[in-house]
């Protein structure tokens, strides 16, 4: 059985680990994230990505942020969904990611 069988499975793995990297070659068979019914097109800070998608988690402040690059996807958990708590998202998710990207 193929473990990377759906965007649902990948979302569950990201919820467990907080962040995963997914090679596009490994998931080409599961289709476009936006057509999954989980992710919707979103905007994100431009760092060379081709696209951003977000999945809001019901009854929670969390959301999953899927970032598409040429060869891979990065799927990570944000503590605050920007559609629910924009200020918190900026302070606790966005600003720390800026510091990380500048220190690399």
GROMACS elastic network, one bead per residue, 0.5 to 0.9 nm:
[ bonds ]
;  ai    aj funct       b0    kb
    1     5     6  0.84430   500
    2     5     6  0.57138   500
    3     6     6  0.84083   500
    3     9     6  0.76575   500
    3    10     6  0.89442   500
    4     7     6  0.79380   500
    4     9     6  0.65245   500
    4    10     6  0.66794   500
    4    26     6  0.74450   500
    4    27     6  0.65871   500
    4    30     6  0.82750   500
    5     8     6  0.82740   500
    5     9     6  0.66672   500
    5    10     6  0.81795   500
    5    27     6  0.76139   500
    5    29     6  0.80092   500
    5    30     6  0.64569   500
    6     9     6  0.52976   500
    6    10     6  0.65666   500
    6    11     6  0.86892   500
    6    27     6  0.81041   500
    6    29     6  0.87423   500
    6    30     6  0.56109   500
    6    31     6  0.84749   500
    6    36     6  0.82754   500
    7    11     6  0.59743   500
    7    12     6  0.85375   500
    7    27     6  0.88848   500
    7    30     6  0.71847   500
    7    31     6  0.86577   500
    7    33     6  0.68866   500
    7    36     6  0.66298   500
    7    38     6  0.75316   500
    7    39     6  0.86762   500
    8    11     6  0.50686   500
    8    12     6  0.62366   500
    8    13     6  0.87138   500
    8    36     6  0.82798   500
    8    38     6  0.75069   500
    9    12     6  0.51231   500
    9    13     6  0.62940   500
    9    14     6  0.87283   500
   10    13     6  0.50407   500
   10    14     6  0.62167   500
   10    15     6  0.86071   500
   10    20     6  0.83760   500
   10    22     6  0.85192   500
   10    75     6  0.81327   500
   11    14     6  0.51202   500
   11    15     6  0.61821   500
   11    16     6  0.87224   500
   11    38     6  0.87967   500
   11    55     6  0.88137   500
   11    64     6  0.73856   500
   11    75     6  0.76507   500
   11    76     6  0.87462   500
   12    15     6  0.50329   500
   12    16     6  0.63169   500
   12    17     6  0.87397   500
   13    16     6  0.51653   500
   13    17     6  0.61842   500
   13    18     6  0.80559   500
   13    19     6  0.82716   500
   13    20     6  0.74983   500
   14    17     6  0.51483   500
   14    18     6  0.50916   500
   14    19     6  0.52081   500
   14    20     6  0.57349   500
   14    64     6  0.78539   500
   14    75     6  0.62770   500
   14    76     6  0.59182   500
   14    77     6  0.67104   500
   15    18     6  0.54279   500
   15    19     6  0.76922   500
   15    64     6  0.78737   500
   15    76     6  0.77370   500
   15    77     6  0.64386   500
   16    19     6  0.83992   500
   17    20     6  0.70939   500
   17    76     6  0.84466   500
   17    77     6  0.86525   500
   18    75     6  0.82077   500
   18    76     6  0.54801   500
   18    77     6  0.52015   500
   18    78     6  0.83586   500
   19    74     6  0.72053   500
   19    75     6  0.56100   500
   19    77     6  0.63980   500
   20    73     6  0.83099   500
   20    74     6  0.59262   500
   20    75     6  0.53491   500
   20    76     6  0.63711   500
   21    72     6  0.68302   500
   21    73     6  0.58109   500
   21    75     6  0.63837   500
   21    76     6  0.86629   500
   22    25     6  0.85742   500
   22    26     6  0.72194   500
   22    27     6  0.75107   500
   22    71     6  0.88011   500
   22    72     6  0.54551   500
   22    73     6  0.50172   500
   22    74     6  0.62717   500
   22    75     6  0.76770   500
   23    26     6  0.54750   500
   23    27     6  0.69552   500
   23    28     6  0.89062   500
   23    71     6  0.61855   500
   23    73     6  0.63711   500
   23    74     6  0.88204   500
   24    27     6  0.53325   500
   24    28     6  0.58233   500
   24    69     6  0.89109   500
   24    70     6  0.82262   500
   24    71     6  0.56165   500
   24    73     6  0.67371   500
   25    28     6  0.55162   500
   25    29     6  0.85247   500
   25    71     6  0.77256   500
   25    72     6  0.80688   500
   26    29     6  0.77697   500
   27    30     6  0.56662   500
   27    31     6  0.75947   500
   28    31     6  0.60882   500
   28    32     6  0.82798   500
   30    33     6  0.83103   500
   30    36     6  0.85548   500
   31    34     6  0.86678   500
   31    35     6  0.72543   500
   31    36     6  0.75233   500
   32    35     6  0.54354   500
   32    36     6  0.67492   500
   33    36     6  0.52158   500
   33    37     6  0.78757   500
   33    38     6  0.74937   500
   33    39     6  0.59318   500
   33    40     6  0.78325   500
   33    41     6  0.87904   500
   33    53     6  0.76258   500
   33    66     6  0.86186   500
   34    37     6  0.65756   500
   34    38     6  0.72196   500
   34    39     6  0.52157   500
   34    40     6  0.53814   500
   34    41     6  0.65230   500
   34    53     6  0.73555   500
   35    38     6  0.79020   500
   35    39     6  0.76892   500
   35    40     6  0.84176   500
   36    39     6  0.65560   500
   36    40     6  0.88707   500
   37    40     6  0.77117   500
   38    54     6  0.81393   500
   38    55     6  0.57881   500
   38    56     6  0.83025   500
   39    42     6  0.87824   500
   39    53     6  0.56203   500
   39    54     6  0.51694   500
   39    56     6  0.80942   500
   39    64     6  0.84382   500
   39    65     6  0.85953   500
   39    66     6  0.80306   500
   40    52     6  0.85070   500
   40    53     6  0.52628   500
   40    54     6  0.54708   500
   40    55     6  0.65078   500
   41    51     6  0.76761   500
   41    52     6  0.60432   500
   41    54     6  0.65103   500
   42    51     6  0.77558   500
   42    52     6  0.51191   500
   42    54     6  0.59305   500
   42    65     6  0.86676   500
   43    46     6  0.85803   500
   43    51     6  0.76147   500
   43    52     6  0.56224   500
   43    53     6  0.73756   500
   43    54     6  0.86980   500
   44    47     6  0.85621   500
   44    49     6  0.88573   500
   44    51     6  0.81360   500
   44    52     6  0.60923   500
   44    53     6  0.86227   500
   44    67     6  0.82573   500
   45    49     6  0.89051   500
   45    94     6  0.84393   500
   46    49     6  0.64818   500
   46    50     6  0.88986   500
   48    69     6  0.70805   500
   48    70     6  0.88858   500
   49    52     6  0.74966   500
   49    67     6  0.65664   500
   49    68     6  0.55392   500
   49    70     6  0.73997   500
   50    67     6  0.77749   500
   50    68     6  0.54145   500
   50    69     6  0.53396   500
   50    70     6  0.68655   500
   51    66     6  0.83096   500
   51    67     6  0.60280   500
   51    68     6  0.50057   500
   51    69     6  0.72328   500
   52    65     6  0.71715   500
   52    66     6  0.57497   500
   52    68     6  0.61193   500
   53    64     6  0.82421   500
   53    65     6  0.59047   500
   53    67     6  0.64594   500
   53    68     6  0.81324   500
   54    63     6  0.67508   500
   54    64     6  0.55535   500
   54    66     6  0.59877   500
   54    67     6  0.86884   500
   54    81     6  0.86298   500
   55    62     6  0.89782   500
   55    63     6  0.55418   500
   55    64     6  0.50189   500
   55    65     6  0.66399   500
   55    66     6  0.81905   500
   55    81     6  0.86516   500
   56    60     6  0.82174   500
   56    61     6  0.81997   500
   56    62     6  0.67916   500
   56    64     6  0.65403   500
   56    65     6  0.88633   500
   56    81     6  0.65527   500
   56    83     6  0.82814   500
   56    84     6  0.89158   500
   57    60     6  0.56798   500
   57    61     6  0.71705   500
   57    62     6  0.57861   500
   57    63     6  0.53561   500
   57    64     6  0.75655   500
   57    81     6  0.82095   500
   58    61     6  0.81079   500
   58    62     6  0.83919   500
   58    63     6  0.88462   500
   59    62     6  0.87951   500
   60    63     6  0.80655   500
   60    80     6  0.85467   500
   60    81     6  0.85477   500
   61    78     6  0.86176   500
   61    79     6  0.64217   500
   61    81     6  0.56192   500
   61    82     6  0.88359   500
   61    84     6  0.68298   500
   61    85     6  0.73231   500
   62    77     6  0.69401   500
   62    78     6  0.56676   500
   62    81     6  0.52878   500
   63    76     6  0.85631   500
   63    77     6  0.59483   500
   63    78     6  0.53313   500
   63    79     6  0.67890   500
   63    80     6  0.64489   500
   63    82     6  0.82499   500
   64    75     6  0.68079   500
   64    76     6  0.57411   500
   64    78     6  0.60233   500
   64    79     6  0.88710   500
   64    81     6  0.80913   500
   65    74     6  0.80070   500
   65    75     6  0.56970   500
   65    76     6  0.54452   500
   65    77     6  0.62372   500
   65    78     6  0.67565   500
   66    73     6  0.66463   500
   66    74     6  0.57136   500
   66    76     6  0.66133   500
   66    77     6  0.88928   500
   67    72     6  0.85474   500
   67    73     6  0.55261   500
   67    74     6  0.50813   500
   67    75     6  0.63415   500
   67    76     6  0.84945   500
   68    71     6  0.81751   500
   68    72     6  0.63426   500
   68    74     6  0.66002   500
   68    75     6  0.87537   500
   69    72     6  0.52851   500
   69    73     6  0.58468   500
   69    74     6  0.79483   500
   70    73     6  0.82645   500
   77    80     6  0.87619   500
   78    81     6  0.66031   500
   78    82     6  0.89757   500
   78    89     6  0.75862   500
   78    92     6  0.85575   500
   78    93     6  0.60650   500
   78    94     6  0.88652   500
   79    88     6  0.84878   500
   79    89     6  0.71334   500
   79    92     6  0.73140   500
   79    93     6  0.66712   500
   80    83     6  0.85935   500
   80    84     6  0.73681   500
   80    85     6  0.60565   500
   80    86     6  0.74913   500
   80    87     6  0.88491   500
   80    88     6  0.61537   500
   80    90     6  0.85237   500
   80    92     6  0.75614   500
   80    93     6  0.70700   500
   81    84     6  0.53892   500
   81    85     6  0.59370   500
   81    86     6  0.69914   500
   81    88     6  0.84272   500
   81    89     6  0.62983   500
   82    85     6  0.51716   500
   82    87     6  0.76184   500
   82    88     6  0.77768   500
   82    89     6  0.54457   500
   82    90     6  0.77738   500
   83    86     6  0.61694   500
   84    89     6  0.88185   500
   85    88     6  0.54353   500
   85    89     6  0.61173   500
   85    90     6  0.87420   500
   86    89     6  0.50091   500
   86    90     6  0.62014   500
   86    91     6  0.87113   500
   87    90     6  0.51790   500
   87    91     6  0.62790   500
   87    92     6  0.85644   500
   88    91     6  0.51578   500
   88    92     6  0.57807   500
   88    93     6  0.76431   500
   89    92     6  0.54384   500
   89    93     6  0.50961   500
   89    94     6  0.62074   500
   89    95     6  0.85314   500
   90    93     6  0.57896   500
   90    95     6  0.59621   500
   90    96     6  0.87379   500
   91    94     6  0.62180   500
   91    95     6  0.55162   500
   91    96     6  0.74883   500
   92    95     6  0.64493   500
   92    96     6  0.64121   500
   92    97     6  0.87992   500
   93    96     6  0.57813   500
   93    97     6  0.63667   500
   94    97     6  0.52439   500
   94    98     6  0.64895   500
   95    98     6  0.50820   500
   95    99     6  0.65654   500
   95   100     6  0.88636   500
   96    99     6  0.51282   500
   96   100     6  0.63205   500
   96   101     6  0.87357   500
   97   100     6  0.50372   500
   97   101     6  0.61481   500
   97   102     6  0.86358   500
   98   101     6  0.52153   500
   98   102     6  0.62630   500
   98   103     6  0.87017   500
   99   102     6  0.52829   500
   99   103     6  0.62648   500
   99   104     6  0.89267   500
  100   103     6  0.52389   500
  100   104     6  0.64969   500
  101   104     6  0.55343   500
